Amino acid sequence: MTTIAIRRAGPADAATVHSLIRALAEHQGHADAVTVNVADLERMLARPEVAYLVAERDGRPIGYVSWLERTGFWTGDEHFALDDLFVVAAERGHGVGERLMRAAAEAANGRVIRWEVAETNVAARRFYERIGATLVSKQICRWQPTA
Ligand SMILES: CC(C)(COP(=O)(O)OP(=O)(O)OC[C@H]1O[C@@H](n2cnc3c(N)ncnc32)[C@H](O)[C@@H]1OP(=O)(O)O)[C@@H](O)C(=O)NCCC(=O)NCCS
């Protein structure tokens, strides 16, 4: 019998975190977008507002959820800005994604969790609705000022 455990990743896990992030980017067809390196991640994972939970089957990484703690100007309250949720293809459909989200919810301890999902990611949207999230459509703006 195998065991799935979820734990918080720290700087020592930077190489594992890097390969999981690359795996998600490859799944989304954006492998080139991952420019962070292991040393960058080592520094990021030491920051208190950065959180990364890794799911492991018998010590082998199979998924993750990551977020940043942020403060909203309207309320002054802290919320979790979820960054990624990912389970490797061979492990999907067995509740690992839900366990990761429940672990994030436990860490949030009553704080709101917010994130983005592509309109085209129908399966993930259904998954989020099933766990009780509200999906609101908005446009994402990106601006790379040149001067
Ligand atoms: C979304 C994701 C994290 C869910 O993880 P999971 O471990 O499969 O989730 P669970 O087993 O807890 O729940 C299964 C649900 O995930 C959804 N799902 C998405 N892709 C799936 C797949 N390839 N196989 C099975 N379920 C999938 C299904 O909607 C399913 O919900 P349903 O039972 O209502 O049909 C995972 O499918 C994944 O990593 N997808 C690719 C990355 C992604 O889209 N991340 C979200 C970006 S916002």
The ligand as a Gaussian input file, in Angstrom:
#p B3LYP/6-31G(d) Opt

LIG

0 1
 C       -7.003000      20.136000     -12.139000
 C       -6.147000      19.082000     -11.412000
 C       -5.162000      19.756000     -10.476000
 C       -7.088000      18.203000     -10.597000
 O       -6.286000      17.258000      -9.899000
 P       -6.823000      15.761000      -9.630000
 O       -5.921000      15.126000      -8.661000
 O       -7.071000      15.077000     -10.918000
 O       -8.222000      16.139000      -8.963000
 P       -9.192000      15.189000      -8.173000
 O       -8.883000      13.756000      -8.415000
 O       -9.244000      15.696000      -6.781000
 O      -10.545000      15.549000      -8.883000
 C      -10.748000      15.124000     -10.236000
 C      -11.322000      16.271000     -10.968000
 O      -10.296000      16.968000     -11.683000
 C      -10.720000      17.225000     -13.008000
 N       -9.727000      16.775000     -13.947000
 C       -9.051000      17.608000     -14.747000
 N       -8.229000      16.935000     -15.539000
 C       -8.357000      15.629000     -15.213000
 C       -7.761000      14.418000     -15.704000
 N       -6.853000      14.448000     -16.693000
 N       -8.121000      13.252000     -15.139000
 C       -9.057000      13.213000     -14.181000
 N       -9.651000      14.313000     -13.686000
 C       -9.308000      15.513000     -14.209000
 C      -12.004000      16.562000     -13.256000
 O      -12.918000      17.641000     -13.481000
 C      -12.339000      15.825000     -11.998000
 O      -13.545000      16.319000     -11.543000
 P      -14.856000      15.422000     -11.701000
 O      -14.651000      14.280000     -10.758000
 O      -15.913000      16.378000     -11.296000
 O      -14.888000      15.026000     -13.137000
 C       -5.377000      18.172000     -12.418000
 O       -6.282000      17.609000     -13.309000
 C       -4.302000      18.890000     -13.192000
 O       -3.167000      19.009000     -12.736000
 N       -4.642000      19.390000     -14.373000
 C       -3.652000      20.026000     -15.232000
 C       -3.194000      21.359000     -14.686000
 C       -4.343000      22.306000     -14.473000
 O       -5.221000      22.459000     -15.314000
 N       -4.303000      22.971000     -13.311000
 C       -5.257000      23.970000     -12.970000
 C       -4.799000      25.281000     -13.513000
 S       -5.851000      26.613000     -12.976000

